[in-house]
Every structure is written in structure tokens, then in C-alpha cells.
Amino acid sequence: MELKQAQPWHALPLEEAESLLGTGALGLQRSTAGARLARYGPNRLAETPPTSPLALLVHQFKSPLIYILLAACAVTLVLGDLIDAGAIAAILAINAAIGFTQERRAEVSVRSLMRLVSPKARVIRDGHEWEVESRELVPGDLVLLESGTRVPADLRVVSTTALTVDESLLTGESANVHKRASVVAADAPLSDREDMAYTGTVVSSGRGRGYVVATGGATELGKIAGQIQGEAVSTTPLQERMDRFARLVGLVVLVSSGLSFLIGVVRGESMAHMLMLAVALAVAAVPEGLPVVLTITLAVGVGRMARRRAIIRKLPAIETLGSTTVIGTDKTGTLTENRMTVQELWAGGRFLTLSDEAPRRDARARPVEGAEDLAEHPPLYMLLLAGVLANEAEVFQGEQGVETRGDPTEAALLLAAERLELAHETARGHWTSYAEIPFEPERQYSASIRERDGQRVVFVKGAPERVLTMSTAQLGEAGVEPLNGEAVHQAAAALAGRGLRVLAMAYRRLGDEGARPDTVGDPEGLVFLGLTGMMDPPRAGVREAIASCQDAGLRVVMITGDHVATARAIGQELGLASGGAAMTGTELAALDDAALRRRTKEVDIYARVAPEQKLRVVQALQAVGEVVAVTGDGVNDAPALKAADIGVAMGKSGTDVAREASDMVLADDNFVSIAAAVEVGRVTFDNLRKATFFLVSTGAASIITLITSLALGWPLPLLPAQLLWLNLVTKGLQDVALAFEPADPGVMARAPRARREGFISELLWERTVLAGLVMAAGTLLVFRWELEETGSLTVAQTAALTTMVLFQMFQVGNSRSEAQSVFARSPFSNPMLFWATAASLVVHVGALYLAPTQFVLRVVPLTDWSSWLRIVGVASTIIVAMELHKLLRRPGPPTGAGWPWKRSAPPATPGAASRGLTPETEQPRESQCEG
């Protein structure tokens, strides 16, 4: 629970906070703590119960198309046609089983937030230290923090000793935050509240104490959990398309049945005959196989995604990727590696750029053998040595390779030294520790006094401006020289301008003032050594993946809690923005929703944003018609992940909270996988469109055939059972096989589909009408020919049914591509479709000669070979018609080369993305970027 106060806790003086909490240095009395626990409740987050199997099963039937099939099943039952009713019911059961199984596997109880709460906490009660369950913490408890512990509740910091906390889980900022007890401004963003420690964050180093001010759902973590639970789940483009398509199918059923009934009444047909025709039209109009095709196509896409290291949690999400127009991505841990790395060094007046691919030998990083004075060593060596000795981190060989322990910034300095062959363990062995001055925000530096061969030397690292004030000289290539403060300021500004975090190093040999560790004061008269610039580097391949997304017409924007300069530098290096269009959380907070929607068109980078602001950005993008995918890995990303059209979480480094709020999880934490996932999403939708076009065009042929025969006063060419045979058996094999079609050429060079675009495009609707007319005319022609030649209605209906089967066999080949000729695609590129087509023909021919199917379908064998030749010749006309239409009405897909957010720029130099080791230059090298 949370107490009420006039000012936020971070803006209250410590004495006032203690008064409001009713606590002090001795902590709460145990009896008081028990009473508060009964009043405020346990320190835990509300759990969302998992979806029950029954609710999950019922969910499989919540689709307009399923409603139509249920209605068709009910009508056939009322008419006593158990065979047709059983077939439709079987289709519904198969569809529900597939969907239930897939979603049940992905359904996990949303209890992951509980794992972020420490199981134990150390508190002061009655003046003594106790270890209690974290769920027993109450407002006013005095909690002890130390390195490696997870903060168990929201705390107002009381005292600190070099306390740093990793808050990337909440803020997305990779750098640790130094904590102190001093008051901060009431309007300070969460990432700047130095006197607060929040639930779920981790103590990186140091020690501290703090009063509990909020527990359970009232914590910052709890508020995010409430946002996740309260955020409505958005409707996917696939669901919207399915709803529109189902309404259209329903309208077709109603119109065709009503029209046929009206024609029949006018012509004096019997009511029984008209009811039979109405059922036949309903069966013909409703594509019974579509729900199964939809589910199987999505399931096939899930398998393809898994091979691309992307795990789909919700089936419709896979198609949503194909409609995505904007990807809103977090920076830390998503675009970057979430580890600080030294990128550039400045020593002796020169810049040096580092990378993992760099050669390890550099003479300037080696000590001078036999040197009696530290000033005789190269400035670069001394800079690295100071970074190693004024340092408490550790680097070691672990099970997963090189691992680090301690502050990430200090670990980066050790890795930089190791990269240039300065072994930190050897250096520390030569220089033993004598005294330490830990970093404090007020000091802006840390120092270590080291001993070697009877001499004591202080090594200092800290903010450049602070180290400069303590320095009186600098180390150049020729030795100690006068301090050039202007040159240092220019170098520091150049590094900071590239988004790097800058640290300065200095040293000085001590005299008697270093005789006792407890008398060490602020160092003075230092020799300035140089600067280090570090950052959380981009992941390998991300730059290329972003370029691929941009080529596909997707706009990529960065939404992060990190500083704007860092975000802009990373964005420019990755090709997100050439003009540096960025907006801070403070600027965003000053805009109303309408103004924010206008700004979304021009802003590529959102920096220093709070979780609720990230959610606002997503909603603003959606409000202007964008289909938004959001990536992230932290708790701070969860509300936006849930609100987005598709949320993409990181599988390795991501929190359970982010994964549970997402629709898709990247198993390898690699943004590169998103481009591959978009391609799979587009292929999935293309295959859905192909299958839908095939089903609808052949269904249209059946409807036109029936209505035309009625208008001409002919007997029914196709019976209801025969129409169901066409829809479920002969087409049922081929439409499912279309789910396995490979990608069309140029699938990633097309514009994203409009959200309102249906399963079938305008061009395909045009082609559907043409195909329906050609197939209906051919079927009626064969029917009439056989009826007049044989005088047998059964033979004529059998010939009509067989003609329609062969029409479908040829039409499925036409459906494989919207633009390509049927002759341009190998029949073996989709072996499943080839064998499904062959099997459907074999099954149908077999049905003509087997007694049980002859009885059910009312068919007879076709013994006259001239009939077969006539049927094949007529059915092949659909190939000619579709080829002519493709030739005359070939679509021209737009490419992504001209998208306004795809900037062009000279190609980056080899290794620029990873900042390869380059020869020293007199001027700092500017970052290369994609655009």
C-alpha cells in the first residue's frame, strides 16, 4: 500500500518523511509492523488468473465466419440432412481443436511479476537487524541494501555508501544510477530521483538504507502491472479483415438465397424445391474450409517464425507483422547490447578508436621497460593503467566466456585495457591497494592510492570538469607538460557529441600526505592523463536489419528512457534519423494528444520517456492510422507491448513481465530477427489471400451456376451434398496446401498493406468475378450437353460435378501468385500442393466408382472417354482466362526505396558499425550512419 502526502516522497526532506511514516533510525517496533501489515496488506502484486480451458475453447468459436457455419449446420439439421450437418460440424471441431491446442501451449499464468519481488529482506526493527519475508514489509520499515540485492519495495533513501542501482528494468537506461539521500525536485522524472530506490531494481555496488514508502500494487512496478491489466487488447488487422469478410459472406448468402427464392416463386417452383436450393446456395456461398485454412496457415507461419528464432504467442499476431507500418523499439538491450564498452580514448592529444575486431598490439599502450618515473611511460598506457587501478570491478573467465562483476562502467575500463594487452590482474599485483576514496555524486570522482616499491601514487577517475580542477599539468608524448584546459574541453565535447559517456583520468605521486589512509583528502596537483568515451554499443546486424525494414516500407522509431544525446547518437549510427529529430519526455508531457499525433510524423527518437509516455506514443501512432509493433525487454516496456498491435519481447534478457505482455518473443534477443519475422508475416498473409481467393472464386462459380440454372428453368446441376463435397473434400486438400507456398519475389519490396485492405484486393475481386463466370459457363455447358446426350439427370450432374473438380484443380495453380504466370512457378516448389491436387483428383474419381460415395453424392461412373476429354478441355479454359487477366491487369508493387524515412547516405566505412581500431588522427572521426 501507499501513504498519502502533500509532496512526492522524493521531494520531501528526510525529517518530514520520517514524521509521516512514523519511523526513525531504530526502525519500526515489531508490534507496529504487524498492525500495519494487517492494515495495508502484504507486499506483493495482484495475480491475474490464467484463462480457463473452457474459456479458451469457447474463444475458438467467437468469429463471424464460425457463426455462419454454425447457422448453416443448424439449418441442415432442421431439414434432416444429417450428412451435411455432420460434415460442417466436423470442420468446426477440427478448427477449434487446432486453435485451442496452439493457444493453450502459449497460455501461461501471468505471475511473473511476483518473481521480481525479493523473497527475503533485511530490516531494522526495535533497533535490531532482522531478516523477514519481503511480503511482510510495511510502510515505515527501514530496509538495508547491499551489492547484489534486489530492492524489495519502493524506498526513500536514508543513507548511502557508494550506492549505485541498476534501474534499466524500469527506465531502460543502461548506466547505473548513483543514490544519495538529498532531496530532488518534485517534477523530476523517475530516472533522476536519486533519493529513491524502486521495487525490482538491483543494487550494483555499495550499501545503503531506506524507508519503505510503498508496497505491493502502490509501487512503481505495481502501477505498471495495473496498466498492463487495465489496457484493452487491441483488435488485430487480421481479425478486422475476418470480420469484414464474414459480413460480406453473410450478405452474399442472404442475397443469393433471397434472389433464388424470389425467382423460384415467380416461376411456380415448389417450396420443398426452393428450400433445397436455398440450402445448396448457403453451402456454396460459405467457404467451410476457410477457418481450417486460416488456422493451419497461421500455424505454418508459427513454425517458420520459430526457425527464425521468433516465438508467436498469439496466432493472429503473425499476420499483423505483415501489416505493420511502424516499429517502435527500445534502445537498451534491443538495439544495443546492454553493456558499457569503451569506444574511444584521448591521450597525448590524439584520439584512438577501439573495437572487438581491433589488433591487440599497440606500442603506445605498452610501458617503457626500465622507466624510473611514471611520466616516462606513454600517455595511453598511463590512461589505461589509471582506469585499471581506480577500479573495483572484476573480469574473469566464466562458463559463458568472459564475464564481469561490479559496476558496468568500471568493467568496461578493464575490458578496454585487456583489449590492448594491459593485464589488469598483473597491474593490480604490482600496485597494491593502500586506500580508497569511493565515488560520491558530490565528489564527482573516485580515487585509489596504490603502493609499489615504497612509493605511493593516487590514481583518479571522474567527471572531466572535476578532474581538470584538481590537475595542474598533463602527460604528453614528451612527458609532463603544462595543462591545456581548452584542448581537454574540446576533446570531451567531441566525445560527448558522439553520444559517449566521458570519464577523465589523472594521477600524482604522493609524499607524506599519503602516510595514513584515514587522513587522505581530495587529491590536488594531479597530472591529467586523458579521456575515455564509452557507450552501450549497437548489436551486430541491427543496422542492416533496420535498413531492410525501411526498404520494406516500415518506419523504425526509438523510444527509450536514456539521455537524448546518447539516443540520437545511436539512432544516427543505425540509420534511424539523419536530421536528429528527437523529443524528450519533458517536451512530450507538455503536448496534448492532438499535438502529439501531429508530431509523430516527424519525430524518430523519443528519449527520457516514462512508461506511461511510451504508451502515449504508441496510442498516438495508432490514432493516425499506423499499425504499430513495439519491441522491448524491461518492465517499463510492458504497457506499450500490450497496447501495440503486436508486442515483441526479448526472450533472453527480457523480463517475464515483458514476455507475458507480448504477442511475439525473440528467442535470440536480436532485432535482426524482426526483419525476418516481417517477411514471414507477409508471406503468411499472401498465402491466406491465395487460399481465400481460391475458395471464393470457386464458390462464386457454384453460386452463379445454381442461380443461372434456376433462371433458365433447368434442373439443379449440383446437389447440396455435391457442393459440400466440392467445398470440403476436393478443395479441402488444395486450400490447406496453399498455406505452404514459398514467398513471392519482391515480398520485402512492397508497401505495407493498408489496415482496411481486405483478404481479397480489388484486383482479385475483379479476377474472382471473371473466374466465377468462366467456371459457371463451362459447368453449365457440360451439364446441358450431357443431359441432352444421355437423357440422365444423374449422369449430367456427375459430369457437372467432375467439371467443377477439374476447374478447381486448374484454378489452384492460378491462385499461387497474384502476378506471376502459372507456368513461371514450378509445380514442385510446393510439393504438398502438387500431391494434394493429385490426391483430390484420385479421391474424386474413386468416389464415382465406390458404392457408398455413389449413394451419398448421387453420382454414377463416367464411362464415355469423350465425356472426360470434353470435361478436361472445358476446365482448362480457366487457365487461359486467368493468364490473359494477369497479362492485361498485372499489379505493380511499390518499393520501399522512396519512403520518406529511408535516408540515403554514403556507405559506411568497413567496420564503422563496430568502430574498428583506426590509426590515430589529429581530429576525432565522425560517426558514419545509414542515413
N, C-alpha and C positions, 0 to 999 in steps of 0.2 A: 504494500500500500504506500501511498504518498501523502505527506503532510501538506497543509496549505500555508502559504506565507505570502507576504506582500511582494517581495522581490524573489527572483530565482535564486537557488542555493549558491550558484557560482558568484553572484553579485552581493552576497551578504557577508559582512565582517564575521570573523570566526566566533567572537563573543556572542553576537546576536544569533548565529546558527546554533550554538550550544544552548542558549536560552530557549529557543523554540523547540529544540529536540529534548530538552530536559536531561542533558548529559554533561559529561566533563571528562577530565583526564583519567579518572578512575573507571570510566565506563558506566554502564547501567547496573543497577542491582539485579540479581538474578530473578527476584520476585517481580520486579518491574518488567523485565524482559518477557516473563511468562504471561503477564497480563496483556502486554502489547501484542504478543503472538496471538492470543485469543481475540483481540480486537481487530487487528489488521490482517490476520490470516498468514499462511505460510509464504515463504519467499520462493514461489515457483510460478511458472507460466501456465495459463489455461491450455488444456489439451483439446485438440479437435478430434472427435472420434472418427475412426475410419469409416468409409462408405460400406454399408452392409451389402452382402452378396445379392440379397433380394432387390435392393435399390439399384445396384449395378445392372442386374438383369432387366429390370423394368426400363432402365435408361436405354437399353438397346432397341426398344420399341417406340421411342419418342422421336419419330421422324415423320414428316408429312407423307413421304412415299410409302413408309411402312403402314401408315393409316389407310392409304388407298388399297394396299394389298390386303389388309385386314377386312376392309369393306368388301373387296372382291371375294374373299374367302367366305364371308358371311352370306353374300348373295348366292354363291354356288351351293352353299349348304341349304339355304331356304328352297332352292329349286331342286334339291335332292341329288345334285351331281357330286357324289362323294369322291369320285376320282379326281376331278378338277380341284375340289376343295382340299383334298389330301396333298396334292402336288404343291398348291400355294402355301399350305401350312408347313410343308417340309422346307420350302425355300425360306420362310420366316424363321424356322427353327435353326437352320444352318447359319443364317446371317447373325442371329442372336448369339449362337454358340461361339462363333469366331470373334465377334466384338467383345463378348464377355471375357473370354479367355485372355485376349490381348490386354484389356484394361485391368483385369484382375492381377495380372503379373506386375503391372506398373503401379497399382494402388498400394501405397504404404501409409501407415498411420502417421499423421503429422505430429510427431512427438520429438522431432529433432531439436527444437529449441530448448528442451529440457537438458540436453546434453551439454549445452553451453553454460550451465549453471554449475559452479564448483560443488562437488559432493561434500567437501569439508571447508571450514573457515576458522581462522584463529581470531579470537576476540578478547577484549579486556572487559571483565565483569567483576564487580565487587573489588576492583583493584588488582585482580589476578588474571593471568592468561589462561584461556580455555580454548579447547578445540570443539566446535559444535558442527552439526549438520547445517549446510548453507540454507536449507529451507527454514531453519529456526531463527534466522536473522530478523531483526525488527528495527524500525527507525530509532536512531539514537545509539545503536551498538557501535563500539569503537573497534574497527577491524584492522588487523595487522597485515601488511603486504610485503612480499619479498620476491626476489627474482624467480621467474618461472611459474608463479601462481596466477590463476585466473581470478579476476575481480568478481566477487560473489554477489554484489549488489551495487546500486549507484551510491557513490561515496563523495562526501565533501572532504577534501584532503586537509589534514591537520598538520602533519609534519612530514618532511621528506629527507632522504639522504641519497642524492644522485639517482632519484627515482625516474625511470623512463617507462612508458607504456606503449604497447603496440595497439593502436586503435584502428588499424586498417579494416578490421571486421565491420566497424560502424561507419567510418568516414571514407574508406577507400584510399587513404593516404599511406604510402609505404614507409615514410620516415617515422621513427619513434617520436613520441611527444614527451617532453620533459615536464614533470609535475612539480608544483610548488604550492604553498598554502595561501599566497596573496590573492586578493580579490580581483576579479576581472569584470569588464563591463557587462551590463545586463543583456545587451543585444549581441554579445559575442557568439559566433557560430559554435556549434558543438566541438569542432576540431580545434578551436582556440581557447577552450575552457581549461586552462592549466591547473586550476584548483579542484577539478572533478575527475573521478575515475569511474568508468561505467561498466555495468554488468557485461560479462562475456569477453572483455578485453584482457590482454595478457601483460603482466609485468615483465619487461625485457631485462631490466637491471635495476640495482639499488633497492632501497627499502622505504617504507612509508606507513603512515597511519591515516585513517579517515573515518568519519562518522557516516553511518548509513542514513541516507535521506529518502530513499525509495526502494521498494522491494516488489517482486512479482510483476504484475501487469503494469505497475506505475513506473517502472524503469524505462530507460530509452529503448532497450531491447524489447520490453513488453509492449511499448507503444507501437513498435514496428510489427510485432506479432498481431496486434489488434488491427493494424492497417491491412495486413495480409488477409485476415479473416473477414474483414469488412468490405474488401474490394470486390466488386462484382466481376465475375468471369466474363470476358468479352466473347462475343459470337465470332467464330472464325469465318473467313471468306467462303470456305467450303460449305459450312452449314448454311450460310446465306444463299449460296448458289443452289444447294439441295432444296431449300425451302421454296425458292422461286421456280425451280424445275418441277417440283411436286405439284405446286399450284397450277402450273401450265398443263401438266399431265391430267390433273383433275378436271381442268376446263375442257381439255380435248375429249375426255371420257363423257362428260356431261353433254357437250355439243354434238359429238358424233352419235351418241345414243339417242338424244332428243331428235336430231335430224332424221336418223333412220326410222325412229318410231313414227314421226310425222309422215314421212314418205310412205311407210307401210300402211298406215291408217288410210291415207288418201287412195292408195291402190287397192284397199279392201283386204289386206292380209289379216290372217287370224292373230289373236292376241298371243297364243302359245308360240306361234312362229316368230312374232316380234320380240317376245321375251328371250327366246333362244338367240336371236340376232343381237339383242342388247348385251347379253352375256358375252357373246363372241366378240363384240366390239370392245367391251370392257377388258377382256383378256388380251385382245390385240393391242389396245392402247397403253396398258400398264406394262412397262418393262420389268417383269417379275425378277429377272436376273440382275437388275442394276444394284440392289442392296448388297448382294453377294459380291458382285464385281467391285463395287466401291470398297467394301471391307477387305477383299483379297488384294486389290491394287494398293491400298494403304499398307497392308501387312507386308507386301513385297517391298514397298518403299522403306518400311521399317528395317527389313533385312539389309537392303542396300545401304541405308544410313549406318547400321551397325558396323558394316565393313568399312565405312568411312570414319569410324570412331565416334559416331553420334548416336545417342540412345534416345528414342522417341518415347515419351511417357503417355501422350495422348494422340490417338490416331489422326484426327483432323489436322494436327499441327504440321504434319509432313507436307500437306498440300499448301498450307499457309505460307511456308517458306517460298514457294513458287510465286506467290502474290506479293511478297514483301517489297516495299519501296524504300524503307529507311531502316538501317541497323543502328541502334543506339548502344554504344559499347562503353563499358567501364574501362579505365586505363590500367590501374594497378592489378596485376595478376591475370589480365585478359589480353591487353595489347602488350604489356610489359611482363618481365619475368618475376616481379615482386621480390627483387633482391638488389640492394645497392651495389654499384660497380663503379670503380674509378675509371673515368673516361679520358680525362686529360690531366696533365701535370704541367706546372710552370715553375721552372727553376733556372737560375743563371740567366734570366731574361729571355728564355726560349720556351716554346710550347712543345709538348710531346703527347701524342695521341696513342692510346692503348687499345688492344683488342685481344680476344682469345686466340686469334689466328697469328698474333704477333710473334716474330722470332724472339727468343728469350735472352739473347746476348746483346748487351748494350754497354759499351765501355764506361759511359757516364754514370751507370748505375752500380759500378764496382768501386770498392775502396782502393786507396793508393797504398800499396804494400810498404810497410816501414814508416808510414807517416806518424810523426810525433804529435801533431796538432790536428784536431778535427777539421780545422779550416783548410787543411791540405787536401781533404777529400773533395770529390766533385759535388756541386750543389744538388744534383739529382740523387746521389747516394745519400746525402745527409737528409734530404727531404723524406726519402723512403724510410730511413733509419728512425727519424723522429716519429713518423706515423706508426712504426712498429713498437717503439718503446713507450710512447704516451698512449697506451692502448691496453685494455683489459680483456679483449676478445681472444678467442682461440680458433685455430683452424686445424683440422685433423682428418685423417683418412677413415671414413666410416663404411658401413655396409653398402651405402648407396653412392660411394665415391667420396669426393672432397666435401666435408661438412663443416659448418661453423657453429660457434656458440658465443653468445654475447650480443652486444649492440651491432646491428647490421652495418652501420657506418664504419665502426672500428674494424669489423670483419672485412669490409671492402678494402681498407688500407692494407691489411695483412695479405690479402689475395693479390693486390697490386704489387707489393714487394716480392712475393713469391714468383709472380709472373716475370719479373725482371731479375730473378735469381738472387734475391736477398732473402735468405732463410730466416724466418722470424725466430725460430727456436734457437738457432745458433746465436743470433744477435742478442736475444734475451739472456742466453747463457753467459755471454761475455759481459753484459751490462746488468748487474743485479739491482733489484729494486731497493731503494733506501727510504723513500717517502712518496706519498701520492697526494695530489690535490684534485679531488673529484670534480666533475663538471657540475656547475650550478647555473641556472639561467641568469642570475645576477652577475656571475663572473664572466660568462660567455667564453670560457676556456677551461681546459683541464691540463694538468701537468704531471710529470713523473720525474722524480730525482733518481738518477741511476749512478752506480759506482762501478769503476773499473780501474784497476792498478792504482788504487789510492786516490783517484780524482773523482769528484762528484760533478755531474752535469745535469742541468734541468732541461727537459725536452717539453715543449709546449705545443698544443694544437687548439685551435679555436676559431672564432669569427675573425675574418681578415682585419676589420677595422679595430678590433680589440687587441689583436696580436701586434698590429702596427704601433699602437700607442705604447706598448711595452718594449718596442725594439728601437735600437739606436744605430744599427748597421745591418748590412745584408751580405750574404755569401754569394760571390760571383765566381766566374770561371778562374779568375786570377787570385782568389782568396777573399778575405773580408774587405768590404768597401763601404763607402757612405750609403746610407739608406736613401733610396729613390722612391719616396712615397707615392708620387704621381704615377710612376710605372706600375707599381703594385696595384693601385686603384684601377688603372686601365685594364690590367690583366684580369683582375677579379670581376670587373664589369663585363669583359668579353666572355668569360666563362659563365657568369650568371645569365647573360643574354642568350646563351645557348641552352638555357633551362637546367644548368648544372647547379648542384649544391656545392658551395665553395668553402673549403677549410684552409687555414693558414698554419704553417709550421715554423717554429723558431727554437733556438737553443742558447745556452750560455754555460760556461764553466763557472762553478761556484767556489767561493772561498770559505771563510769561517762562518758566513751566514747560513750555510747548509749543515752546520755541525750537528744540530739536533732536529729530528723530524717534527717535533711539536712546535718548533719556532719558525717554520717555513712560512713566509708571507707571499704576497703577489710578486712574481718574478719581474725584474727590471733589467734594462740594459741588454736586451736579447739581440741575437744575430738572426735576422729574418732569413728563412731558408727557401720559401716558395709556397705555391698553392696547389691544392688538389681539387679537381672538379669531378663530382660523381653524380650518378643518376640511376634510376631503375630502368635498365635498357629495354628496348623493344624485343619481343620474341622473334626468333628467326622465322622468316617466311611470312610474317604478318603484313609487311609492306606489299608483297606480291599478292597476298590474299585480298587486301583492300583494293588494289588495282583491278583484280579480277571482278570483285563485286561492283566496282564503278563501271567497268566495261559492260556488266550485265544490267546497268541502269539502276543500281542500288546506291543510295546515298548513305555514307557512313558518318556518324557524328559521335563525338566523345562526350561522355557525361561522367564527371569524376569529382571526387572531393579534394583532389590535390590542388596545389597552387597553380594559378593561371599561367605563369611563365613556364613552369615545367610542362603543363598540359599542352601549351602552344608549341613548345619545342618538340615534344614527342609527336604532336599532330603534324607539324611541318615535315619532320623526318619520315613519317609514314605516308605522307601524301594526303592527309585529311583536309588541309586548308593551305592555300598559298597566300592568302591575304591576312591570315591570322585572325579571322573573325571569331571572337570569343566573348563569352558572357560569364560574369561571376554570379555566385549565389546572391550576393547583396544586390546586384543590378536586377536579377530575376525577381527577387522579393518585392522590388519597387514597381513591377509591372502587373497590371490586371490581366485576366485571362485573354481578353481580346488583343491587347498589345503583345502578349507573349506569342499568341498564334501568328501574328504578323512577323515577329522577329525570327520565328523558327525557320523561315525560308532562307535566311542569310547567315545564321549562326551555325558553325560547325563544331565548336568546342564550348562546353559548359563546365566551368571549374568552380571549386569550392562550394559545391551544391550539397544541401542536406537531403536525406532520403525522401522527405515529402516533396522537395523541389524536383528531384529526379522523376517522381511520379507525375508532377505537373507538366514537365517537359514531354513525357510520353503521351499524356492526355491531350496536350496542345497539338502535337503532331497528328494524333488520331483525329482531332477535331477539324483539321484542314484536309482530311481525306487520305492520309498516309496509312499504309499497313506497316506496323512497327514491330520489329524484332528487337529485343533488348537482351544484351549479354551482361553477365556479372557473376561474381563469386562470393560476395560478402553478404552479411545480414542486411547491410544498407541497401542492397540491390533488390531484396525480396519483394517489396510492394510493387515496384516498377515491373519486375519479372511477371508478376501475376496479372497486372493490368494490361500488359502489352498483348498484341495479337499473338505473339509467340515469345515466350521467355526461354532464354538459352543460358543454362548454368554450367559452371565448370565442375567436372567430375572429380578431379584430384584435389586441387587446392580449394575448391568451393566448399562453402559451409552446407550442412544438411538443410538449413533453412532455405537457402537459395535453390538447392536441388528440388526440394519439395514444392516450391512455388513455381517451378519452371515447367515448360512443355517439352523441352529437349535438354539433354545433358551431354556435354562434350567430354568423352572419356579421357581424352589426352590433353584437356585444358588448352587446346590450340585454336586460336581464332582462324587459323588456316582451314580448319575443318568446316567452318561456316560456309565458305565459298563452295566447297564440295557438297555440303548439305543443301544449299540453294539449288545447285544443279540437279540433285536427286529430287528435290521438291518440284522443280519444273518438269522433269521427266515424268514424275508421278501424275501431275495434273494432265500432262499431254496424253498419257495412257488412259486416264479417266475419260478425257474428252474423246479419244478414239473409240473406246468401248461404248460410250454414250451415243456417239454419232452412229455407230454400227447398229445398236439396239433401236434407236429412234427411227433411223431411215428404213430399216426392215419392218418395224412396227407400223410406220406410215404406209408402207406398201400394203400391209394386211388391211388397214382401215380403208384405204382407197379402193382396194379390191372388193371389200364387202359392200361399201356404200354404192359403188358403181353397179355391182350386180343387182342390188336392190332397186336402184333407179331404172335399170334396164328390164326388170321383171324376171331376172334369171334365178335359178336355184342358188343356194349358198355354195360358193366354190370351196370354202373352207369351213369345217365344223369347229365348235369350241374346243373339243379335245385335240383337234389337229393344230389349232392355233397355240394351245398350251404346249403341245409337242414342239412346235417351232420355237417358242419363247424359252422353254426350259431345257430341252434336250439338245436339239441341233445347234441352236445359238448359244446354249448354256456352256458348251465346251469352248467355243471360239472366243466369246466375250471375256471369259476368265483368262484365256491365254494372252489376250491383248495387254494384260497387266504386266507381262514380262517383256514388252517391246523395248529394244535399246533406244538410246537418246537419238533424237533427230539432229542433223547437222545444224550448227549455229544456235543450239539451245541457250547458250550463255551470251549470245549477242543480240538478244531480243529485249524489248522493253518489258518491265513487269506488267502483268495483267492488271487491268482496272478491277477494283473491288466489285463493281456492278456487272462485270462481264460474266456471262453465264457459262454453263458447261459447254454449250454449243455456240460458236461465234455466228455472226450474221452470214458470213460466207458459207459456213457449214449448214445453216438453216436453208439457205438457197440450194445447196447441194442435196440436202435431205428431201426437199420437195421434188427435185429432179429425179433423184433415185427412187422415191416412192412412186412417182408416175411411171417411170420406165419399168420397174418391177411389177407394178399392178397391171400395166398394159400387157406385159409378157405373160403373166399368170392367167389373166382373163382370156388371152388369145389361145393358150394351150388348153385351158378348160373348155372353151367353146368348141375348139377343133375336136377334142376327144369325145365330147358329148355328142356332137353330130356324127362322128365317125363310128362310134361304138353304141350309142344309144343308152349307155350305162352311166348313171349319175355317180356311182361309186368309183368307176374307172376314171371318170373326168375329175372327180375330187382328188383321187390319188395322184393323177398327173399334175394337177394344180399344186398340190402339197409338195410333190417332188421338185417341181419347177421352182417353188419358193425356197426349198432347201438348197438347190444349186445356186440360185440368186444370192443367198446368204453366203455360200462358200466363196463366191467371187467377190462379193461386197466386203467381206472381212479383209481381203487383200487390199482393196481400195481404201479401207479405213486406216491402214497402217501409217499413213502420212497425209497431212493436210495439203502439202505442196508437192512432194515427190511422186513421180510416176510409180505405179505398182511394179513396173519392170526394172526400176532402179534399185529395188531392195531385194536382196537375196531371200528366198523363202526359208533358208536355213539360218538366217541371222536371228530368228526367233523359233528355235526347233519345237518349242512347246505349241506354238500356234500351228506350225506345219502338221504335227501329229494330231492336234485337236481337230483340225479341219478334215484330215483324212478319217479320223475316228467318227466324226459326226456323219460323214457320208456312209461309212460302213454300217453304223448303227441304224441309219435310216433305211438303207437297202435291206438290212436284216429284218427290220420291222415289217417290211412289205411281205415277207415270206414266213414270218412266225405267227402261228395261230393266236396266241394271247394278244399280241400287239395289233393284229388284224382286227380282233374283236373290239379292243378299246378305241383304236383310231378310226375304225370303219374304212379300212383300206384293203386293196387287193394287189397281187403281184402285177407288174407291168411286163408282159411277155413279148410285146412287139418292139423289136430293136429300133424301128423307125420312130417310135414314140420317144425313146431315150435320145436318139440323135436330135429330134426336134426340141426336146427339153434342154439339152446342152447348148444347142445353137441359140435358142431364145435367151437362156440365162446368161450367156457370155456377152450379150449386148450391154449389160450394166458396166462392163469394163470399158467399152468404147465410150459410153456416155460420161463416165467419171473422168476418163483420160482427157476427153475434149474439154470438160469443165475445168480441170486443173490447168490445162494449157491456156485457156482463154481467161481464167479468173485466178491466176497464180498470185498468192499473197506475197507481199514484200516486207519481211520483218525488219523493223528498225533496229539499228545497232546502238550500242551504248557509247560510241566514240564521241558523240557530240553532247553528252549530258553536261549541263552547266556546272556540275560539281566535279567533273573529271578534268582536272587541271593538267596541262601539258608542260613539261619541263625537260631540260636536257637530261639524258640518262645519268644516273648517279655513278660515281667512280666505283670501281670494283672494291667491295668490302666496305663501302660507305655506311651501309646499314649497321654493320657490326663494328665500325670505327677501327679499321686495321691500323697497325703500327706504321706511322709515316715518318719520313725524315723530318728532323726539326726544321722549323721555318721561323722567320722573324715575325710573321704575322699569324694570328690564330686562323685556322682553317674554318670556313663557314660550312654549316651542315648542308648536305645535299638532300633534296627531298623529291618525292614523286611528282609533286606539282605545286 
